[in-house]
Amino acid sequence: MTVFLVGIFGAVGCVVRYFFEYTVRRFHPRDRPWATVGANAVGCAIAGFVVYRFAGATDLHLRDVVVTGFCGGLTTFSSAFAIPALLQREHHWRFAATLVVATPIVCLGFFLLGVHLAA
C-alpha cells in the first residue's frame, strides 16, 4: 500500500511542479530557472518539516509517502544543474554561476526552516 501511495503522491508532486514552472514561465519567461530553485526550496522545506516532525514515529508510512513521493516528484536537482550548464553554453556565465551557488544554499535554508517550523 505504501508503494502505491508513494507513486500517487509522486505524481501529485510532479503536477504541482509543472504548474509552478508553467506559472513562472508564463508571467516571467526569462526567470524560468528560478522556478526550479523555488520548487526545490519548497520541497526541501516540506521534507525538513516532515522528517523532523515524524523523526521518532514508529509508523514511517506518512514520512515515506510525503518525502519520497511528493517531495521526490516536486524537486529536481538534475534540472537545477542542467539549466546552468545550458546557460553557460549561451554565454550567460553570471546567471549560471548564481544558480549553481544559490540552489544548495537556498534549499538548505528552506530545509532548516521546515525543521524549525516542526520543532
Jmol script that loads the backbone (N, CA, C; Angstrom):
load data "model"
ATOM      1  N   MET A   1       0.820  -1.202   0.000  1.00  0.00           N
ATOM      2  CA  MET A   1       0.000   0.000   0.000  1.00  0.00           C
ATOM      3  C   MET A   1       0.856   1.254   0.000  1.00  0.00           C
ATOM      4  N   THR A   2       1.966   1.232   0.778  1.00  0.00           N
ATOM      5  CA  THR A   2       2.839   2.401   0.835  1.00  0.00           C
ATOM      6  C   THR A   2       3.428   2.716  -0.534  1.00  0.00           C
ATOM      7  N   VAL A   3       3.824   1.692  -1.273  1.00  0.00           N
ATOM      8  CA  VAL A   3       4.408   1.902  -2.596  1.00  0.00           C
ATOM      9  C   VAL A   3       3.393   2.577  -3.518  1.00  0.00           C
ATOM     10  N   PHE A   4       2.152   2.151  -3.442  1.00  0.00           N
ATOM     11  CA  PHE A   4       1.093   2.754  -4.250  1.00  0.00           C
ATOM     12  C   PHE A   4       0.922   4.232  -3.888  1.00  0.00           C
ATOM     13  N   LEU A   5       0.890   4.535  -2.598  1.00  0.00           N
ATOM     14  CA  LEU A   5       0.734   5.925  -2.156  1.00  0.00           C
ATOM     15  C   LEU A   5       1.930   6.791  -2.526  1.00  0.00           C
ATOM     16  N   VAL A   6       3.131   6.218  -2.443  1.00  0.00           N
ATOM     17  CA  VAL A   6       4.319   6.970  -2.861  1.00  0.00           C
ATOM     18  C   VAL A   6       4.195   7.341  -4.334  1.00  0.00           C
ATOM     19  N   GLY A   7       3.728   6.411  -5.153  1.00  0.00           N
ATOM     20  CA  GLY A   7       3.536   6.686  -6.572  1.00  0.00           C
ATOM     21  C   GLY A   7       2.500   7.761  -6.824  1.00  0.00           C
ATOM     22  N   ILE A   8       1.389   7.691  -6.112  1.00  0.00           N
ATOM     23  CA  ILE A   8       0.324   8.695  -6.257  1.00  0.00           C
ATOM     24  C   ILE A   8       0.829  10.067  -5.834  1.00  0.00           C
ATOM     25  N   PHE A   9       1.457  10.137  -4.659  1.00  0.00           N
ATOM     26  CA  PHE A   9       1.962  11.421  -4.175  1.00  0.00           C
ATOM     27  C   PHE A   9       3.099  11.938  -5.046  1.00  0.00           C
ATOM     28  N   GLY A  10       3.898  11.042  -5.607  1.00  0.00           N
ATOM     29  CA  GLY A  10       4.937  11.452  -6.548  1.00  0.00           C
ATOM     30  C   GLY A  10       4.335  12.095  -7.787  1.00  0.00           C
ATOM     31  N   ALA A  11       3.252  11.511  -8.274  1.00  0.00           N
ATOM     32  CA  ALA A  11       2.567  12.085  -9.427  1.00  0.00           C
ATOM     33  C   ALA A  11       1.986  13.458  -9.086  1.00  0.00           C
ATOM     34  N   VAL A  12       1.426  13.591  -7.900  1.00  0.00           N
ATOM     35  CA  VAL A  12       0.884  14.884  -7.469  1.00  0.00           C
ATOM     36  C   VAL A  12       2.013  15.913  -7.381  1.00  0.00           C
ATOM     37  N   GLY A  13       3.170  15.515  -6.830  1.00  0.00           N
ATOM     38  CA  GLY A  13       4.314  16.418  -6.752  1.00  0.00           C
ATOM     39  C   GLY A  13       4.769  16.870  -8.132  1.00  0.00           C
ATOM     40  N   CYS A  14       4.757  15.955  -9.097  1.00  0.00           N
ATOM     41  CA  CYS A  14       5.138  16.313 -10.477  1.00  0.00           C
ATOM     42  C   CYS A  14       4.171  17.318 -11.080  1.00  0.00           C
ATOM     43  N   VAL A  15       2.890  17.137 -10.821  1.00  0.00           N
ATOM     44  CA  VAL A  15       1.881  18.061 -11.352  1.00  0.00           C
ATOM     45  C   VAL A  15       2.028  19.438 -10.702  1.00  0.00           C
ATOM     46  N   VAL A  16       2.261  19.463  -9.397  1.00  0.00           N
ATOM     47  CA  VAL A  16       2.474  20.739  -8.704  1.00  0.00           C
ATOM     48  C   VAL A  16       3.695  21.445  -9.283  1.00  0.00           C
ATOM     49  N   ARG A  17       4.749  20.706  -9.507  1.00  0.00           N
ATOM     50  CA  ARG A  17       5.955  21.289 -10.103  1.00  0.00           C
ATOM     51  C   ARG A  17       5.675  21.832 -11.493  1.00  0.00           C
ATOM     52  N   TYR A  18       4.921  21.079 -12.293  1.00  0.00           N
ATOM     53  CA  TYR A  18       4.583  21.548 -13.634  1.00  0.00           C
ATOM     54  C   TYR A  18       3.845  22.879 -13.572  1.00  0.00           C
ATOM     55  N   PHE A  19       2.848  22.996 -12.701  1.00  0.00           N
ATOM     56  CA  PHE A  19       2.105  24.252 -12.602  1.00  0.00           C
ATOM     57  C   PHE A  19       2.980  25.378 -12.070  1.00  0.00           C
ATOM     58  N   PHE A  20       3.883  25.055 -11.182  1.00  0.00           N
ATOM     59  CA  PHE A  20       4.829  26.039 -10.664  1.00  0.00           C
ATOM     60  C   PHE A  20       5.686  26.581 -11.806  1.00  0.00           C
ATOM     61  N   GLU A  21       6.279  25.674 -12.584  1.00  0.00           N
ATOM     62  CA  GLU A  21       7.116  26.063 -13.724  1.00  0.00           C
ATOM     63  C   GLU A  21       6.290  26.793 -14.784  1.00  0.00           C
ATOM     64  N   TYR A  22       5.098  26.309 -15.070  1.00  0.00           N
ATOM     65  CA  TYR A  22       4.241  26.926 -16.078  1.00  0.00           C
ATOM     66  C   TYR A  22       3.883  28.358 -15.700  1.00  0.00           C
ATOM     67  N   THR A  23       3.536  28.565 -14.437  1.00  0.00           N
ATOM     68  CA  THR A  23       3.153  29.901 -13.983  1.00  0.00           C
ATOM     69  C   THR A  23       4.315  30.872 -14.107  1.00  0.00           C
ATOM     70  N   VAL A  24       5.480  30.457 -13.665  1.00  0.00           N
ATOM     71  CA  VAL A  24       6.643  31.346 -13.762  1.00  0.00           C
ATOM     72  C   VAL A  24       6.994  31.600 -15.222  1.00  0.00           C
ATOM     73  N   ARG A  25       6.990  30.554 -16.030  1.00  0.00           N
ATOM     74  CA  ARG A  25       7.333  30.707 -17.443  1.00  0.00           C
ATOM     75  C   ARG A  25       6.350  31.607 -18.169  1.00  0.00           C
ATOM     76  N   ARG A  26       5.094  31.525 -17.795  1.00  0.00           N
ATOM     77  CA  ARG A  26       4.068  32.323 -18.472  1.00  0.00           C
ATOM     78  C   ARG A  26       4.195  33.808 -18.157  1.00  0.00           C
ATOM     79  N   PHE A  27       4.447  34.128 -16.896  1.00  0.00           N
ATOM     80  CA  PHE A  27       4.477  35.525 -16.495  1.00  0.00           C
ATOM     81  C   PHE A  27       5.885  36.121 -16.470  1.00  0.00           C
ATOM     82  N   HIS A  28       6.889  35.291 -16.333  1.00  0.00           N
ATOM     83  CA  HIS A  28       8.280  35.756 -16.292  1.00  0.00           C
ATOM     84  C   HIS A  28       9.163  34.779 -17.075  1.00  0.00           C
ATOM     85  N   PRO A  29       9.069  34.789 -18.406  1.00  0.00           N
ATOM     86  CA  PRO A  29       9.767  33.774 -19.203  1.00  0.00           C
ATOM     87  C   PRO A  29      11.288  33.747 -19.007  1.00  0.00           C
ATOM     88  N   ARG A  30      11.885  34.872 -18.702  1.00  0.00           N
ATOM     89  CA  ARG A  30      13.346  34.895 -18.521  1.00  0.00           C
ATOM     90  C   ARG A  30      13.760  34.380 -17.148  1.00  0.00           C
ATOM     91  N   ASP A  31      12.824  34.292 -16.205  1.00  0.00           N
ATOM     92  CA  ASP A  31      13.136  33.863 -14.852  1.00  0.00           C
ATOM     93  C   ASP A  31      12.811  32.392 -14.611  1.00  0.00           C
ATOM     94  N   ARG A  32      12.627  31.616 -15.662  1.00  0.00           N
ATOM     95  CA  ARG A  32      12.250  30.215 -15.514  1.00  0.00           C
ATOM     96  C   ARG A  32      13.191  29.422 -14.616  1.00  0.00           C
ATOM     97  N   PRO A  33      14.514  29.635 -14.684  1.00  0.00           N
ATOM     98  CA  PRO A  33      15.385  28.861 -13.789  1.00  0.00           C
ATOM     99  C   PRO A  33      15.079  29.078 -12.305  1.00  0.00           C
ATOM    100  N   TRP A  34      14.539  30.224 -11.946  1.00  0.00           N
ATOM    101  CA  TRP A  34      14.207  30.465 -10.544  1.00  0.00           C
ATOM    102  C   TRP A  34      13.010  29.625 -10.117  1.00  0.00           C
ATOM    103  N   ALA A  35      12.193  29.184 -11.059  1.00  0.00           N
ATOM    104  CA  ALA A  35      11.093  28.279 -10.725  1.00  0.00           C
ATOM    105  C   ALA A  35      11.650  26.939 -10.248  1.00  0.00           C
ATOM    106  N   THR A  36      12.742  26.500 -10.854  1.00  0.00           N
ATOM    107  CA  THR A  36      13.384  25.260 -10.421  1.00  0.00           C
ATOM    108  C   THR A  36      13.939  25.418  -9.012  1.00  0.00           C
ATOM    109  N   VAL A  37      14.600  26.533  -8.756  1.00  0.00           N
ATOM    110  CA  VAL A  37      15.130  26.793  -7.417  1.00  0.00           C
ATOM    111  C   VAL A  37      13.983  26.852  -6.408  1.00  0.00           C
ATOM    112  N   GLY A  38      12.905  27.528  -6.776  1.00  0.00           N
ATOM    113  CA  GLY A  38      11.749  27.645  -5.878  1.00  0.00           C
ATOM    114  C   GLY A  38      11.096  26.306  -5.583  1.00  0.00           C
ATOM    115  N   ALA A  39      10.909  25.489  -6.605  1.00  0.00           N
ATOM    116  CA  ALA A  39      10.306  24.166  -6.397  1.00  0.00           C
ATOM    117  C   ALA A  39      11.200  23.308  -5.509  1.00  0.00           C
ATOM    118  N   ASN A  40      12.504  23.358  -5.738  1.00  0.00           N
ATOM    119  CA  ASN A  40      13.426  22.598  -4.895  1.00  0.00           C
ATOM    120  C   ASN A  40      13.412  23.115  -3.461  1.00  0.00           C
ATOM    121  N   ALA A  41      13.337  24.423  -3.291  1.00  0.00           N
ATOM    122  CA  ALA A  41      13.316  25.008  -1.941  1.00  0.00           C
ATOM    123  C   ALA A  41      12.039  24.616  -1.192  1.00  0.00           C
ATOM    124  N   VAL A  42      10.902  24.686  -1.848  1.00  0.00           N
ATOM    125  CA  VAL A  42       9.636  24.302  -1.207  1.00  0.00           C
ATOM    126  C   VAL A  42       9.665  22.816  -0.836  1.00  0.00           C
ATOM    127  N   GLY A  43      10.158  21.981  -1.746  1.00  0.00           N
ATOM    128  CA  GLY A  43      10.272  20.555  -1.447  1.00  0.00           C
ATOM    129  C   GLY A  43      11.194  20.285  -0.276  1.00  0.00           C
ATOM    130  N   CYS A  44      12.289  21.025  -0.182  1.00  0.00           N
ATOM    131  CA  CYS A  44      13.218  20.856   0.944  1.00  0.00           C
ATOM    132  C   CYS A  44      12.576  21.304   2.253  1.00  0.00           C
ATOM    133  N   ALA A  45      11.795  22.376   2.217  1.00  0.00           N
ATOM    134  CA  ALA A  45      11.111  22.838   3.431  1.00  0.00           C
ATOM    135  C   ALA A  45      10.102  21.794   3.912  1.00  0.00           C
ATOM    136  N   ILE A  46       9.341  21.241   2.987  1.00  0.00           N
ATOM    137  CA  ILE A  46       8.368  20.206   3.347  1.00  0.00           C
ATOM    138  C   ILE A  46       9.093  18.978   3.905  1.00  0.00           C
ATOM    139  N   ALA A  47      10.174  18.576   3.246  1.00  0.00           N
ATOM    140  CA  ALA A  47      10.934  17.411   3.711  1.00  0.00           C
ATOM    141  C   ALA A  47      11.509  17.661   5.100  1.00  0.00           C
ATOM    142  N   GLY A  48      12.052  18.841   5.334  1.00  0.00           N
ATOM    143  CA  GLY A  48      12.595  19.162   6.655  1.00  0.00           C
ATOM    144  C   GLY A  48      11.535  19.104   7.732  1.00  0.00           C
ATOM    145  N   PHE A  49      10.371  19.651   7.425  1.00  0.00           N
ATOM    146  CA  PHE A  49       9.267  19.643   8.379  1.00  0.00           C
ATOM    147  C   PHE A  49       8.847  18.216   8.708  1.00  0.00           C
ATOM    148  N   VAL A  50       8.611  17.411   7.683  1.00  0.00           N
ATOM    149  CA  VAL A  50       8.100  16.053   7.879  1.00  0.00           C
ATOM    150  C   VAL A  50       9.149  15.154   8.544  1.00  0.00           C
ATOM    151  N   VAL A  51      10.393  15.249   8.111  1.00  0.00           N
ATOM    152  CA  VAL A  51      11.444  14.409   8.690  1.00  0.00           C
ATOM    153  C   VAL A  51      11.619  14.724  10.171  1.00  0.00           C
ATOM    154  N   TYR A  52      11.614  15.990  10.529  1.00  0.00           N
ATOM    155  CA  TYR A  52      11.793  16.349  11.931  1.00  0.00           C
ATOM    156  C   TYR A  52      10.548  16.005  12.750  1.00  0.00           C
ATOM    157  N   ARG A  53       9.377  16.315  12.219  1.00  0.00           N
ATOM    158  CA  ARG A  53       8.123  16.096  12.949  1.00  0.00           C
ATOM    159  C   ARG A  53       7.891  14.612  13.237  1.00  0.00           C
ATOM    160  N   PHE A  54       8.243  13.756  12.300  1.00  0.00           N
ATOM    161  CA  PHE A  54       7.988  12.329  12.440  1.00  0.00           C
ATOM    162  C   PHE A  54       9.276  11.534  12.645  1.00  0.00           C
ATOM    163  N   ALA A  55      10.290  12.160  13.253  1.00  0.00           N
ATOM    164  CA  ALA A  55      11.591  11.511  13.451  1.00  0.00           C
ATOM    165  C   ALA A  55      11.480  10.275  14.339  1.00  0.00           C
ATOM    166  N   GLY A  56      10.679  10.316  15.395  1.00  0.00           N
ATOM    167  CA  GLY A  56      10.573   9.188  16.309  1.00  0.00           C
ATOM    168  C   GLY A  56       9.369   8.307  16.059  1.00  0.00           C
ATOM    169  N   ALA A  57       8.665   8.543  14.983  1.00  0.00           N
ATOM    170  CA  ALA A  57       7.445   7.776  14.714  1.00  0.00           C
ATOM    171  C   ALA A  57       7.787   6.336  14.357  1.00  0.00           C
ATOM    172  N   THR A  58       6.988   5.432  14.883  1.00  0.00           N
ATOM    173  CA  THR A  58       7.195   4.027  14.544  1.00  0.00           C
ATOM    174  C   THR A  58       6.557   3.691  13.208  1.00  0.00           C
ATOM    175  N   ASP A  59       5.528   4.416  12.834  1.00  0.00           N
ATOM    176  CA  ASP A  59       4.872   4.220  11.550  1.00  0.00           C
ATOM    177  C   ASP A  59       5.456   5.224  10.559  1.00  0.00           C
ATOM    178  N   LEU A  60       6.342   4.776   9.710  1.00  0.00           N
ATOM    179  CA  LEU A  60       7.054   5.670   8.801  1.00  0.00           C
ATOM    180  C   LEU A  60       6.349   5.850   7.457  1.00  0.00           C
ATOM    181  N   HIS A  61       5.169   5.290   7.304  1.00  0.00           N
ATOM    182  CA  HIS A  61       4.489   5.360   6.010  1.00  0.00           C
ATOM    183  C   HIS A  61       4.228   6.792   5.574  1.00  0.00           C
ATOM    184  N   LEU A  62       3.752   7.629   6.473  1.00  0.00           N
ATOM    185  CA  LEU A  62       3.465   9.019   6.125  1.00  0.00           C
ATOM    186  C   LEU A  62       4.736   9.726   5.690  1.00  0.00           C
ATOM    187  N   ARG A  63       5.807   9.531   6.424  1.00  0.00           N
ATOM    188  CA  ARG A  63       7.074  10.173   6.070  1.00  0.00           C
ATOM    189  C   ARG A  63       7.557   9.692   4.709  1.00  0.00           C
ATOM    190  N   ASP A  64       7.473   8.394   4.466  1.00  0.00           N
ATOM    191  CA  ASP A  64       7.883   7.855   3.168  1.00  0.00           C
ATOM    192  C   ASP A  64       7.048   8.424   2.035  1.00  0.00           C
ATOM    193  N   VAL A  65       5.746   8.486   2.251  1.00  0.00           N
ATOM    194  CA  VAL A  65       4.838   8.959   1.212  1.00  0.00           C
ATOM    195  C   VAL A  65       5.104  10.424   0.888  1.00  0.00           C
ATOM    196  N   VAL A  66       5.257  11.244   1.911  1.00  0.00           N
ATOM    197  CA  VAL A  66       5.439  12.684   1.679  1.00  0.00           C
ATOM    198  C   VAL A  66       6.843  12.987   1.153  1.00  0.00           C
ATOM    199  N   VAL A  67       7.869  12.478   1.829  1.00  0.00           N
ATOM    200  CA  VAL A  67       9.240  12.833   1.449  1.00  0.00           C
ATOM    201  C   VAL A  67       9.646  12.148   0.142  1.00  0.00           C
ATOM    202  N   THR A  68       9.477  10.835   0.073  1.00  0.00           N
ATOM    203  CA  THR A  68       9.884  10.116  -1.129  1.00  0.00           C
ATOM    204  C   THR A  68       8.928  10.378  -2.286  1.00  0.00           C
ATOM    205  N   GLY A  69       7.639  10.363  -2.007  1.00  0.00           N
ATOM    206  CA  GLY A  69       6.650  10.551  -3.070  1.00  0.00           C
ATOM    207  C   GLY A  69       6.502  11.992  -3.499  1.00  0.00           C
ATOM    208  N   PHE A  70       5.845  12.789  -2.655  1.00  0.00           N
ATOM    209  CA  PHE A  70       5.518  14.168  -3.047  1.00  0.00           C
ATOM    210  C   PHE A  70       6.769  15.013  -3.274  1.00  0.00           C
ATOM    211  N   CYS A  71       7.672  15.024  -2.302  1.00  0.00           N
ATOM    212  CA  CYS A  71       8.879  15.857  -2.448  1.00  0.00           C
ATOM    213  C   CYS A  71       9.776  15.342  -3.572  1.00  0.00           C
ATOM    214  N   GLY A  72       9.816  14.020  -3.752  1.00  0.00           N
ATOM    215  CA  GLY A  72      10.587  13.461  -4.855  1.00  0.00           C
ATOM    216  C   GLY A  72      10.037  13.882  -6.209  1.00  0.00           C
ATOM    217  N   GLY A  73       8.719  13.963  -6.321  1.00  0.00           N
ATOM    218  CA  GLY A  73       8.114  14.417  -7.570  1.00  0.00           C
ATOM    219  C   GLY A  73       8.227  15.917  -7.768  1.00  0.00           C
ATOM    220  N   LEU A  74       8.212  16.654  -6.677  1.00  0.00           N
ATOM    221  CA  LEU A  74       8.262  18.123  -6.748  1.00  0.00           C
ATOM    222  C   LEU A  74       9.649  18.640  -7.071  1.00  0.00           C
ATOM    223  N   THR A  75      10.667  18.063  -6.466  1.00  0.00           N
ATOM    224  CA  THR A  75      12.018  18.596  -6.621  1.00  0.00           C
ATOM    225  C   THR A  75      12.752  17.932  -7.766  1.00  0.00           C
ATOM    226  N   THR A  76      13.745  18.636  -8.273  1.00  0.00           N
ATOM    227  CA  THR A  76      14.600  18.073  -9.305  1.00  0.00           C
ATOM    228  C   THR A  76      15.951  18.745  -9.262  1.00  0.00           C
ATOM    229  N   PHE A  77      16.906  18.055  -8.710  1.00  0.00           N
ATOM    230  CA  PHE A  77      18.240  18.630  -8.668  1.00  0.00           C
ATOM    231  C   PHE A  77      18.992  18.391  -9.972  1.00  0.00           C
ATOM    232  N   SER A  78      18.509  17.473 -10.794  1.00  0.00           N
ATOM    233  CA  SER A  78      19.141  17.309 -12.103  1.00  0.00           C
ATOM    234  C   SER A  78      18.911  18.562 -12.944  1.00  0.00           C
ATOM    235  N   SER A  79      17.695  19.091 -12.932  1.00  0.00           N
ATOM    236  CA  SER A  79      17.425  20.334 -13.669  1.00  0.00           C
ATOM    237  C   SER A  79      18.126  21.521 -13.027  1.00  0.00           C
ATOM    238  N   ALA A  80      18.297  21.458 -11.713  1.00  0.00           N
ATOM    239  CA  ALA A  80      18.953  22.567 -11.017  1.00  0.00           C
ATOM    240  C   ALA A  80      20.378  22.758 -11.512  1.00  0.00           C
ATOM    241  N   PHE A  81      21.004  21.713 -12.017  1.00  0.00           N
ATOM    242  CA  PHE A  81      22.365  21.842 -12.513  1.00  0.00           C
ATOM    243  C   PHE A  81      22.456  21.711 -14.028  1.00  0.00           C
ATOM    244  N   ALA A  82      21.415  21.185 -14.671  1.00  0.00           N
ATOM    245  CA  ALA A  82      21.411  21.126 -16.127  1.00  0.00           C
ATOM    246  C   ALA A  82      21.127  22.506 -16.720  1.00  0.00           C
ATOM    247  N   ILE A  83      20.237  23.258 -16.088  1.00  0.00           N
ATOM    248  CA  ILE A  83      19.894  24.596 -16.597  1.00  0.00           C
ATOM    249  C   ILE A  83      21.117  25.520 -16.593  1.00  0.00           C
ATOM    250  N   PRO A  84      21.890  25.584 -15.498  1.00  0.00           N
ATOM    251  CA  PRO A  84      23.097  26.418 -15.560  1.00  0.00           C
ATOM    252  C   PRO A  84      24.086  25.971 -16.642  1.00  0.00           C
ATOM    253  N   ALA A  85      24.163  24.667 -16.886  1.00  0.00           N
ATOM    254  CA  ALA A  85      25.047  24.191 -17.947  1.00  0.00           C
ATOM    255  C   ALA A  85      24.591  24.725 -19.299  1.00  0.00           C
ATOM    256  N   LEU A  86      23.288  24.727 -19.519  1.00  0.00           N
ATOM    257  CA  LEU A  86      22.760  25.281 -20.767  1.00  0.00           C
ATOM    258  C   LEU A  86      22.979  26.791 -20.838  1.00  0.00           C
ATOM    259  N   LEU A  87      22.802  27.458 -19.720  1.00  0.00           N
ATOM    260  CA  LEU A  87      23.005  28.915 -19.692  1.00  0.00           C
ATOM    261  C   LEU A  87      24.446  29.287 -20.003  1.00  0.00           C
ATOM    262  N   GLN A  88      25.398  28.559 -19.476  1.00  0.00           N
ATOM    263  CA  GLN A  88      26.790  28.893 -19.749  1.00  0.00           C
ATOM    264  C   GLN A  88      27.137  28.643 -21.214  1.00  0.00           C
ATOM    265  N   ARG A  89      26.483  27.688 -21.842  1.00  0.00           N
ATOM    266  CA  ARG A  89      26.711  27.468 -23.279  1.00  0.00           C
ATOM    267  C   ARG A  89      26.216  28.648 -24.100  1.00  0.00           C
ATOM    268  N   GLU A  90      25.221  29.352 -23.559  1.00  0.00           N
ATOM    269  CA  GLU A  90      24.695  30.547 -24.229  1.00  0.00           C
ATOM    270  C   GLU A  90      25.397  31.816 -23.726  1.00  0.00           C
ATOM    271  N   HIS A  91      26.492  31.636 -23.009  1.00  0.00           N
ATOM    272  CA  HIS A  91      27.332  32.727 -22.510  1.00  0.00           C
ATOM    273  C   HIS A  91      26.652  33.593 -21.457  1.00  0.00           C
ATOM    274  N   HIS A  92      25.787  32.987 -20.658  1.00  0.00           N
ATOM    275  CA  HIS A  92      25.178  33.672 -19.513  1.00  0.00           C
ATOM    276  C   HIS A  92      25.898  33.175 -18.252  1.00  0.00           C
ATOM    277  N   TRP A  93      27.180  33.488 -18.170  1.00  0.00           N
ATOM    278  CA  TRP A  93      28.046  32.951 -17.122  1.00  0.00           C
ATOM    279  C   TRP A  93      27.606  33.355 -15.722  1.00  0.00           C
ATOM    280  N   ARG A  94      27.290  34.619 -15.536  1.00  0.00           N
ATOM    281  CA  ARG A  94      26.927  35.077 -14.190  1.00  0.00           C
ATOM    282  C   ARG A  94      25.637  34.440 -13.703  1.00  0.00           C
ATOM    283  N   PHE A  95      24.648  34.362 -14.570  1.00  0.00           N
ATOM    284  CA  PHE A  95      23.373  33.750 -14.203  1.00  0.00           C
ATOM    285  C   PHE A  95      23.577  32.270 -13.860  1.00  0.00           C
ATOM    286  N   ALA A  96      24.363  31.573 -14.665  1.00  0.00           N
ATOM    287  CA  ALA A  96      24.641  30.160 -14.413  1.00  0.00           C
ATOM    288  C   ALA A  96      25.356  29.973 -13.079  1.00  0.00           C
ATOM    289  N   ALA A  97      26.369  30.797 -12.820  1.00  0.00           N
ATOM    290  CA  ALA A  97      27.110  30.692 -11.562  1.00  0.00           C
ATOM    291  C   ALA A  97      26.216  31.015 -10.367  1.00  0.00           C
ATOM    292  N   THR A  98      25.357  32.004 -10.524  1.00  0.00           N
ATOM    293  CA  THR A  98      24.433  32.356  -9.444  1.00  0.00           C
ATOM    294  C   THR A  98      23.520  31.188  -9.106  1.00  0.00           C
ATOM    295  N   LEU A  99      23.000  30.515 -10.119  1.00  0.00           N
ATOM    296  CA  LEU A  99      22.124  29.368  -9.875  1.00  0.00           C
ATOM    297  C   LEU A  99      22.863  28.209  -9.212  1.00  0.00           C
ATOM    298  N   VAL A 100      24.087  27.947  -9.651  1.00  0.00           N
ATOM    299  CA  VAL A 100      24.853  26.841  -9.076  1.00  0.00           C
ATOM    300  C   VAL A 100      25.163  27.102  -7.604  1.00  0.00           C
ATOM    301  N   VAL A 101      25.455  28.346  -7.264  1.00  0.00           N
ATOM    302  CA  VAL A 101      25.768  28.684  -5.876  1.00  0.00           C
ATOM    303  C   VAL A 101      24.497  28.812  -5.040  1.00  0.00           C
ATOM    304  N   ALA A 102      23.468  29.441  -5.605  1.00  0.00           N
ATOM    305  CA  ALA A 102      22.254  29.743  -4.836  1.00  0.00           C
ATOM    306  C   ALA A 102      21.413  28.503  -4.538  1.00  0.00           C
ATOM    307  N   THR A 103      21.333  27.552  -5.448  1.00  0.00           N
ATOM    308  CA  THR A 103      20.446  26.405  -5.265  1.00  0.00           C
ATOM    309  C   THR A 103      20.722  25.633  -3.973  1.00  0.00           C
ATOM    310  N   PRO A 104      21.941  25.165  -3.711  1.00  0.00           N
ATOM    311  CA  PRO A 104      22.142  24.423  -2.462  1.00  0.00           C
ATOM    312  C   PRO A 104      21.967  25.279  -1.215  1.00  0.00           C
ATOM    313  N   ILE A 105      22.360  26.541  -1.296  1.00  0.00           N
ATOM    314  CA  ILE A 105      22.228  27.418  -0.126  1.00  0.00           C
ATOM    315  C   ILE A 105      20.760  27.677   0.188  1.00  0.00           C
ATOM    316  N   VAL A 106      19.991  28.009  -0.828  1.00  0.00           N
ATOM    317  CA  VAL A 106      18.561  28.272  -0.632  1.00  0.00           C
ATOM    318  C   VAL A 106      17.847  27.014  -0.144  1.00  0.00           C
ATOM    319  N   CYS A 107      18.158  25.875  -0.740  1.00  0.00           N
ATOM    320  CA  CYS A 107      17.491  24.628  -0.345  1.00  0.00           C
ATOM    321  C   CYS A 107      17.856  24.215   1.073  1.00  0.00           C
ATOM    322  N   LEU A 108      19.102  24.386   1.462  1.00  0.00           N
ATOM    323  CA  LEU A 108      19.487  24.100   2.839  1.00  0.00           C
ATOM    324  C   LEU A 108      18.752  25.021   3.800  1.00  0.00           C
ATOM    325  N   GLY A 109      18.670  26.290   3.450  1.00  0.00           N
ATOM    326  CA  GLY A 109      17.942  27.240   4.293  1.00  0.00           C
ATOM    327  C   GLY A 109      16.478  26.873   4.436  1.00  0.00           C
ATOM    328  N   PHE A 110      15.843  26.456   3.367  1.00  0.00           N
ATOM    329  CA  PHE A 110      14.437  26.070   3.432  1.00  0.00           C
ATOM    330  C   PHE A 110      14.243  24.763   4.185  1.00  0.00           C
ATOM    331  N   PHE A 111      15.187  23.825   4.061  1.00  0.00           N
ATOM    332  CA  PHE A 111      15.111  22.589   4.842  1.00  0.00           C
ATOM    333  C   PHE A 111      15.167  22.924   6.333  1.00  0.00           C
ATOM    334  N   LEU A 112      16.109  23.785   6.717  1.00  0.00           N
ATOM    335  CA  LEU A 112      16.235  24.187   8.118  1.00  0.00           C
ATOM    336  C   LEU A 112      15.005  24.959   8.583  1.00  0.00           C
ATOM    337  N   LEU A 113      14.404  25.748   7.701  1.00  0.00           N
ATOM    338  CA  LEU A 113      13.153  26.428   8.043  1.00  0.00           C
ATOM    339  C   LEU A 113      12.058  25.410   8.331  1.00  0.00           C
ATOM    340  N   GLY A 114      11.960  24.379   7.513  1.00  0.00           N
ATOM    341  CA  GLY A 114      10.979  23.314   7.753  1.00  0.00           C
ATOM    342  C   GLY A 114      11.207  22.618   9.077  1.00  0.00           C
ATOM    343  N   VAL A 115      12.460  22.344   9.403  1.00  0.00           N
ATOM    344  CA  VAL A 115      12.789  21.729  10.691  1.00  0.00           C
ATOM    345  C   VAL A 115      12.388  22.660  11.830  1.00  0.00           C
ATOM    346  N   HIS A 116      12.705  23.932  11.679  1.00  0.00           N
ATOM    347  CA  HIS A 116      12.363  24.929  12.719  1.00  0.00           C
ATOM    348  C   HIS A 116      10.849  25.023  12.926  1.00  0.00           C
ATOM    349  N   LEU A 117      10.095  24.995  11.832  1.00  0.00           N
ATOM    350  CA  LEU A 117       8.633  25.072  11.943  1.00  0.00           C
ATOM    351  C   LEU A 117       8.049  23.833  12.610  1.00  0.00           C
ATOM    352  N   ALA A 118       8.715  22.694  12.450  1.00  0.00           N
ATOM    353  CA  ALA A 118       8.226  21.458  13.056  1.00  0.00           C
ATOM    354  C   ALA A 118       8.588  21.355  14.532  1.00  0.00           C
ATOM    355  N   ALA A 119       9.583  22.098  14.945  1.00  0.00           N
ATOM    356  CA  ALA A 119      10.064  22.000  16.340  1.00  0.00           C
ATOM    357  C   ALA A 119       9.086  22.627  17.312  1.00  0.00           C
TER     358      ALA A 119
END
end "model"
wireframe off; spacefill off
backbone 0.3
color backbone group
